[in-house]
Amino acid sequence: VYERIERPLISILQQMEAHGIKINAQELKRLSAEFDERLKILETEIFSNTGIEFNLASPKQLGEILFDKLKISGGKKNKAGAYSTSAEVLERLVGEGHQLPEKVLQWRQLAKLKSTYTNSLIEQIDPNSNRIHTSYRQAVASTGRLASTEPNLQNIPIRSHEGRKIRRAFISSPGTQLLSADYSQIELRLLAHVAKIDALKEAFHAGKDIHAITASQVFGVPVNGMDPMIRRQAKAINFGIIYGISAFGLARQLGISNTDASDYIAKYFARYPGIQEYMDTTKKYAAKFGFVFTPFGRKCHVPNITAKIPNLKNMAERTAINAPIQGGAADIIKRAMISLPNALAQESLSAKMLLQVHDELIFEVQDDELDTTMSVVKKTMESAAYLDVPLLVDMGAGLNWDDAH
């Protein structure tokens, strides 16, 4: 792992950090003003609902408003004597039909985006290059995942409308486009590989909709004309299983009862018995040795796997199950990153690799080289490893990061 993955990657990361990525500062300033206006509107609506003005950034004051003044039930105090107002608590209240916590969650997300991105990214633009130069750290996560710092460009929320607006501020230089190359469902593919799940392997080889196939096999419904909600439930289970999701966690995510969630998970394991076998074997191995391996030989240590405190032990077991999968994905994209500069050079292509965001690579590509570059990048990434299932890369290009998706 060190000689063939980590050491060759150092020079690749150095080049990426040196290239940086171009930022539209005016767009960030405009977004900052837009977010500021929306924060004020949300504040006005929240204060109107509560009948009192308070510091929205203070969890203590928010807890007192929700559970003392408004008498919402279910408040729990921590050791310091203040009510918990974590995202988990607020999401539970939203699920119970309360509107105020939903507005508070919206306010928090906007405030974080404004402080973490629209404001701070402007300050981090290099005056000489007019680009942002993130730093990559290789020795942070035991799974081998890269960490991005100063600024962290791996945590911009992509599912929210506001997060996508921030990605629009990441732009290409004149005469070029940003190319996004993203491994499709790589962790599910690794699950099929490491747990040796024949039904999942067959679906991936046939290029079928894996979530629809799972829904059909678990819930006994035909793929054709499937209710999108049933597919969504299967998707939540598919991805949740990788992270050791509990019935409670699945119930909260899908807005269903704990009983139904337990039933769904039981049906899933009954349909794919190899997954349960993989989980049990992995937990036993981790408990015995204190670590697990990725398919490429990376050793992922699992502290607390023999802890006496149930919460610590359960979390460690979930980590042990996920580490070979998440770590395997990290190893694969690193292998691709090492191969790409030579692959591009052999075709006399001038594309520059700028960013890595977990399963995605971002390149800056000359307009007249786009088609050839896409072909080379796709071929190189899809052949970075050979699993029991094919690797598939989704690609897109545009003048900004959001349009490249």
C-alpha positions as CSV (number, residue, x, y, z in Angstrom):
1,V,0.0,0.0,0.0
2,Y,2.8,2.4,0.9
3,E,5.0,1.7,-2.1
4,R,2.3,1.3,-4.8
5,I,-0.3,3.7,-3.6
6,E,0.7,6.3,-1.0
7,R,4.2,7.1,-2.1
8,P,3.5,7.6,-5.8
9,L,0.5,9.7,-4.9
10,I,2.5,12.4,-3.1
11,S,3.7,14.0,-6.3
12,I,0.2,13.8,-7.9
13,L,-1.3,15.6,-4.9
14,Q,1.5,18.2,-5.0
15,Q,0.6,19.0,-8.6
16,M,-3.1,19.2,-7.8
17,E,-2.5,21.6,-4.9
18,A,-0.2,23.7,-7.1
19,H,-2.8,23.9,-10.0
20,G,-5.7,24.9,-7.7
21,I,-9.1,25.7,-9.1
22,K,-10.5,29.0,-10.4
23,I,-13.2,30.8,-8.3
24,N,-15.7,33.4,-9.3
25,A,-15.3,35.8,-6.4
26,Q,-18.1,38.1,-7.6
27,E,-20.5,35.1,-7.6
28,L,-19.5,34.2,-4.0
29,K,-20.1,37.8,-2.9
30,R,-23.5,37.7,-4.6
31,L,-24.3,34.4,-2.9
32,S,-23.2,35.7,0.5
33,A,-25.6,38.7,0.1
34,E,-28.4,36.3,-1.0
35,F,-27.8,34.0,1.9
36,D,-27.7,37.0,4.3
37,E,-31.1,38.2,3.0
38,R,-32.6,34.7,3.4
39,L,-31.2,34.4,6.9
40,K,-32.9,37.6,7.9
41,I,-36.2,36.4,6.5
42,L,-35.9,33.1,8.4
43,E,-35.0,35.0,11.6
44,T,-38.1,37.2,11.2
45,E,-40.4,34.1,10.6
46,I,-38.9,32.3,13.6
47,F,-39.2,35.2,16.0
48,S,-42.8,35.8,14.7
49,N,-43.6,32.2,15.6
50,T,-42.0,32.3,19.0
51,G,-43.2,35.8,20.0
52,I,-39.7,36.6,21.2
53,E,-36.3,37.5,19.8
54,F,-33.3,35.3,20.9
55,N,-29.9,34.2,19.8
56,L,-30.5,31.6,17.1
57,A,-26.9,30.5,17.3
58,S,-27.3,29.6,21.0
59,P,-28.4,26.0,21.6
60,K,-29.3,26.8,25.2
61,Q,-31.6,29.7,24.3
62,L,-33.2,27.7,21.5
63,G,-33.8,24.7,23.9
64,E,-35.5,27.0,26.4
65,I,-37.8,28.5,23.7
66,L,-38.8,25.1,22.2
67,F,-39.3,23.1,25.4
68,D,-40.1,25.6,28.1
69,K,-41.8,28.5,26.4
70,L,-43.6,26.6,23.6
71,K,-44.0,23.4,25.7
72,I,-43.0,21.0,22.9
73,S,-42.7,17.6,24.5
74,G,-39.7,15.3,24.3
75,G,-36.9,17.7,25.4
76,K,-33.9,16.1,27.1
77,K,-31.3,18.0,29.1
78,N,-27.6,17.2,29.0
79,K,-25.2,17.1,31.9
80,A,-24.8,20.9,31.8
81,G,-28.6,21.3,32.4
82,A,-29.3,22.6,28.9
83,Y,-31.7,21.0,26.4
84,S,-30.2,19.2,23.5
85,T,-31.0,20.9,20.1
86,S,-28.9,18.7,17.9
87,A,-29.9,18.2,14.2
88,E,-31.1,14.7,15.3
89,V,-33.4,16.2,17.9
90,L,-34.7,18.9,15.5
91,E,-35.3,16.4,12.7
92,R,-37.3,14.2,15.1
93,L,-39.5,17.3,16.0
94,V,-40.0,18.0,12.3
95,G,-41.1,14.4,11.8
96,E,-43.7,15.0,14.5
97,G,-45.1,17.9,12.5
98,H,-43.5,20.9,14.2
99,Q,-42.7,23.8,11.7
100,L,-40.4,25.9,13.9
101,P,-37.5,23.3,14.1
102,E,-37.6,23.0,10.3
103,K,-37.0,26.7,9.9
104,V,-34.2,26.5,12.5
105,L,-32.5,23.7,10.6
106,Q,-32.8,25.8,7.4
107,W,-31.3,28.8,9.2
108,R,-28.4,26.7,10.6
109,Q,-27.6,25.2,7.1
110,L,-27.6,28.6,5.5
111,A,-25.5,30.2,8.3
112,K,-22.9,27.4,8.0
113,L,-22.7,27.7,4.2
114,K,-22.3,31.5,4.5
115,S,-19.5,31.3,7.1
116,T,-17.7,28.2,5.9
117,Y,-17.9,28.8,2.1
118,T,-19.3,32.1,0.6
119,N,-17.4,34.3,3.1
120,S,-14.2,32.2,3.8
121,L,-13.6,31.0,0.3
122,I,-13.2,34.6,-0.9
123,E,-10.5,35.1,1.7
124,Q,-8.7,32.0,0.6
125,I,-8.3,33.0,-3.1
126,D,-4.5,33.2,-3.9
127,P,-3.8,36.8,-5.1
128,N,-1.2,35.6,-7.5
129,S,-3.1,32.8,-9.2
130,N,-6.7,34.0,-8.5
131,R,-7.3,30.3,-7.6
132,I,-8.0,28.3,-4.5
133,H,-5.4,25.8,-3.5
134,T,-6.7,23.2,-1.0
135,S,-4.3,20.9,0.9
136,Y,-4.7,17.1,0.8
137,R,-3.8,15.0,3.8
138,Q,-3.1,11.3,3.3
139,A,-2.7,10.2,6.9
140,V,-6.0,11.2,8.6
141,A,-8.6,8.5,8.0
142,S,-7.6,4.9,8.8
143,T,-9.6,3.9,5.7
144,G,-7.2,5.8,3.5
145,R,-9.7,8.5,2.4
146,L,-8.0,11.7,1.6
147,A,-8.9,14.8,3.7
148,S,-9.1,18.3,2.2
149,T,-8.2,21.3,4.3
150,E,-7.7,25.0,4.1
151,P,-10.2,25.0,2.6
152,N,-12.1,21.8,2.9
153,L,-13.7,21.3,-0.5
154,Q,-15.1,17.8,0.3
155,N,-18.0,18.9,2.5
156,I,-20.0,21.2,0.2
157,P,-23.5,19.7,0.3
158,I,-24.4,18.5,-3.2
159,R,-28.0,17.5,-2.5
160,S,-29.1,20.9,-1.3
161,H,-30.0,23.7,-3.7
162,E,-27.7,26.1,-1.9
163,G,-24.8,23.7,-2.0
164,R,-25.1,23.4,-5.7
165,K,-25.1,27.2,-6.0
166,I,-21.7,27.3,-4.2
167,R,-20.4,24.8,-6.7
168,R,-21.4,27.2,-9.5
169,A,-18.7,29.6,-8.2
170,F,-16.0,27.0,-9.1
171,I,-15.2,27.8,-12.7
172,S,-13.0,26.9,-15.6
173,S,-10.4,29.2,-17.2
174,P,-11.2,30.8,-20.6
175,G,-11.0,28.2,-23.4
176,T,-11.4,25.3,-21.0
177,Q,-14.1,23.3,-19.2
178,L,-14.3,21.5,-15.9
179,L,-14.7,17.7,-16.4
180,S,-16.2,15.7,-13.6
181,A,-15.6,11.9,-13.5
182,D,-17.4,10.1,-10.7
183,Y,-17.4,6.4,-9.8
184,S,-21.0,5.1,-9.9
185,Q,-22.1,3.3,-6.8
186,I,-18.6,2.2,-6.1
187,E,-19.3,1.2,-2.5
188,L,-22.2,-1.0,-3.5
189,R,-20.0,-2.6,-6.1
190,L,-17.4,-3.3,-3.5
191,L,-20.0,-4.7,-1.2
192,A,-21.0,-7.2,-3.9
193,H,-17.3,-8.0,-4.4
194,V,-16.2,-8.4,-0.8
195,A,-19.4,-10.1,0.4
196,K,-19.6,-12.2,-2.7
197,I,-23.3,-11.5,-3.3
198,D,-24.2,-13.3,-6.6
199,A,-27.6,-11.5,-7.0
200,L,-25.9,-8.1,-6.8
201,K,-23.1,-9.2,-9.0
202,E,-25.5,-10.3,-11.7
203,A,-27.4,-7.0,-11.6
204,F,-24.2,-5.0,-11.9
205,H,-22.9,-7.1,-14.8
206,A,-26.3,-6.7,-16.6
207,G,-26.2,-2.9,-16.1
208,K,-29.5,-3.0,-14.3
209,D,-31.0,-0.4,-11.8
210,I,-29.6,-1.9,-8.6
211,H,-32.0,-0.1,-6.3
212,A,-35.0,-1.3,-8.4
213,I,-33.6,-4.8,-8.5
214,T,-33.2,-4.8,-4.7
215,A,-36.8,-3.4,-4.2
216,S,-38.1,-6.1,-6.5
217,Q,-36.3,-8.9,-4.6
218,V,-36.9,-7.6,-1.1
219,F,-40.5,-6.4,-1.5
220,G,-41.7,-8.8,-4.2
221,V,-42.8,-6.2,-6.7
222,P,-42.1,-6.1,-10.4
223,V,-39.4,-3.7,-11.7
224,N,-41.6,-2.3,-14.5
225,G,-43.9,0.4,-13.2
226,M,-42.4,0.4,-9.8
227,D,-43.6,3.0,-7.3
228,P,-40.6,5.5,-6.9
229,M,-41.2,5.5,-3.1
230,I,-40.5,1.7,-3.0
231,R,-37.3,2.2,-5.0
232,R,-36.3,5.0,-2.6
233,Q,-36.8,2.6,0.4
234,A,-34.6,0.0,-1.3
235,K,-31.9,2.7,-2.0
236,A,-31.9,3.7,1.6
237,I,-31.4,0.1,2.7
238,N,-28.7,-0.5,0.1
239,F,-26.6,2.4,1.2
240,G,-27.6,2.1,4.9
241,I,-26.5,-1.5,5.1
242,I,-22.9,-0.4,4.1
243,Y,-22.8,1.8,7.2
244,G,-24.5,-0.7,9.5
245,I,-27.7,1.3,9.8
246,S,-30.1,0.3,12.6
247,A,-33.8,-0.2,12.3
248,F,-34.2,3.1,14.3
249,G,-32.0,4.9,11.9
250,L,-33.8,3.6,8.8
251,A,-37.2,4.3,10.3
252,R,-36.2,7.9,10.9
253,Q,-34.7,8.3,7.4
254,L,-37.8,6.9,5.7
255,G,-40.4,8.2,8.1
256,I,-41.7,4.7,8.9
257,S,-42.2,2.7,12.1
258,N,-39.4,0.9,13.8
259,T,-41.3,-2.4,13.2
260,D,-41.6,-1.8,9.5
261,A,-37.9,-0.8,9.3
262,S,-36.9,-4.0,11.2
263,D,-39.0,-6.0,8.8
264,Y,-37.4,-4.4,5.8
265,I,-33.9,-5.1,7.1
266,A,-34.8,-8.7,7.9
267,K,-36.2,-9.3,4.4
268,Y,-33.0,-7.7,2.9
269,F,-30.7,-10.1,4.9
270,A,-32.9,-13.0,4.0
271,R,-32.6,-12.2,0.3
272,Y,-28.9,-11.5,0.5
273,P,-27.6,-13.9,3.2
274,G,-24.0,-13.3,2.1
275,I,-24.2,-9.8,3.5
276,Q,-25.0,-11.0,7.1
277,E,-22.3,-13.6,6.8
278,Y,-19.8,-11.0,5.7
279,M,-20.7,-8.7,8.6
280,D,-20.4,-11.5,11.2
281,T,-17.1,-12.7,9.8
282,T,-15.7,-9.2,9.7
283,K,-16.8,-8.4,13.2
284,K,-15.2,-11.6,14.5
285,Y,-11.9,-10.9,12.7
286,A,-11.8,-7.3,13.9
287,A,-12.4,-8.4,17.5
288,K,-9.6,-11.0,17.3
289,F,-7.0,-8.9,15.6
290,G,-8.0,-5.2,16.1
291,F,-8.0,-4.4,12.4
292,V,-9.5,-5.3,9.0
293,F,-8.1,-5.2,5.5
294,T,-9.3,-3.5,2.3
295,P,-9.2,-5.7,-0.9
296,F,-5.9,-4.0,-1.7
297,G,-4.1,-4.8,1.6
298,R,-4.6,-1.6,3.5
299,K,-4.8,-2.3,7.3
300,C,-7.7,-0.4,8.9
301,H,-7.4,-0.3,12.7
302,V,-10.7,-0.5,14.7
303,P,-10.3,0.9,18.2
304,N,-13.0,-0.1,20.8
305,I,-13.9,-3.3,18.9
306,T,-13.8,-5.1,22.3
307,A,-15.0,-2.2,24.4
308,K,-17.3,-3.1,27.3
309,I,-19.5,0.0,26.7
310,P,-22.2,-1.2,24.2
311,N,-22.4,2.1,22.2
312,L,-18.6,2.2,21.7
313,K,-18.5,-1.5,20.6
314,N,-21.5,-1.1,18.3
315,M,-19.9,1.9,16.6
316,A,-16.6,0.0,16.2
317,E,-18.4,-2.9,14.7
318,R,-20.1,-0.6,12.1
319,T,-16.7,0.8,11.4
320,A,-15.2,-2.6,10.9
321,I,-17.9,-3.6,8.4
322,N,-17.6,-0.3,6.4
323,A,-13.8,0.1,6.4
324,P,-13.0,-2.6,3.8
325,I,-15.7,-1.0,1.5
326,Q,-14.9,2.7,2.0
327,G,-11.2,2.0,2.2
328,G,-11.4,-0.1,-1.0
329,A,-13.1,2.8,-2.8
330,A,-10.3,5.1,-1.5
331,D,-7.6,2.8,-2.8
332,I,-9.3,2.4,-6.2
333,I,-9.5,6.2,-6.9
334,K,-5.9,6.7,-5.7
335,R,-4.8,4.0,-8.1
336,A,-6.6,5.8,-10.9
337,M,-5.1,9.2,-9.9
338,I,-1.6,7.6,-10.1
339,S,-2.2,6.2,-13.6
340,L,-4.0,9.3,-15.1
341,P,-1.1,11.7,-15.7
342,N,0.8,9.1,-17.8
343,A,-2.4,8.1,-19.6
344,L,-3.1,11.7,-20.5
345,A,0.5,12.4,-21.5
346,Q,0.6,9.4,-23.8
347,E,-2.2,11.0,-25.8
348,S,-0.6,14.4,-25.7
349,L,-3.5,15.8,-23.7
350,S,-3.0,18.9,-21.5
351,A,-5.8,18.2,-19.0
352,K,-5.0,19.0,-15.4
353,M,-6.4,17.1,-12.4
354,L,-7.6,19.7,-9.9
355,L,-9.7,18.1,-7.2
356,Q,-10.5,14.8,-5.6
357,V,-13.8,14.6,-3.7
358,H,-14.1,11.1,-2.4
359,D,-15.4,9.1,-5.5
360,E,-15.1,12.1,-7.9
361,L,-12.2,13.7,-9.8
362,I,-12.3,17.2,-11.3
363,F,-10.2,18.1,-14.3
364,E,-9.6,21.4,-16.3
365,V,-9.7,20.5,-20.0
366,Q,-9.1,22.4,-23.2
367,D,-12.3,22.7,-25.2
368,D,-10.8,21.1,-28.3
369,E,-9.4,18.1,-26.2
370,L,-12.6,17.4,-24.3
371,D,-13.9,14.3,-26.1
372,T,-10.5,12.6,-26.2
373,T,-9.8,13.4,-22.6
374,M,-13.2,12.0,-21.5
375,S,-12.4,8.8,-23.2
376,V,-9.0,8.5,-21.7
377,V,-10.1,9.4,-18.2
378,K,-13.1,7.0,-18.3
379,K,-11.0,4.1,-19.6
380,T,-8.2,4.7,-17.0
381,M,-10.6,5.0,-14.0
382,E,-12.6,2.0,-15.0
383,S,-9.5,-0.2,-15.3
384,A,-8.0,1.0,-12.0
385,A,-9.0,-2.3,-10.4
386,Y,-10.6,-5.5,-11.4
387,L,-13.4,-6.6,-9.2
388,D,-16.1,-9.3,-9.5
389,V,-18.2,-6.5,-10.9
390,P,-17.4,-3.8,-13.5
391,L,-16.4,-0.3,-12.4
392,L,-18.5,2.4,-14.0
393,V,-17.6,6.1,-14.3
394,D,-20.2,8.8,-14.8
395,M,-18.9,11.9,-16.6
396,G,-20.0,15.4,-17.3
397,A,-18.4,18.7,-18.4
398,G,-19.3,22.4,-18.1
399,L,-18.0,25.9,-17.4
400,N,-18.6,25.4,-13.7
401,W,-18.5,22.5,-11.2
402,D,-22.3,22.3,-10.9
403,D,-22.8,22.2,-14.7
404,A,-20.2,19.4,-14.9
405,H,-22.7,17.1,-13.1
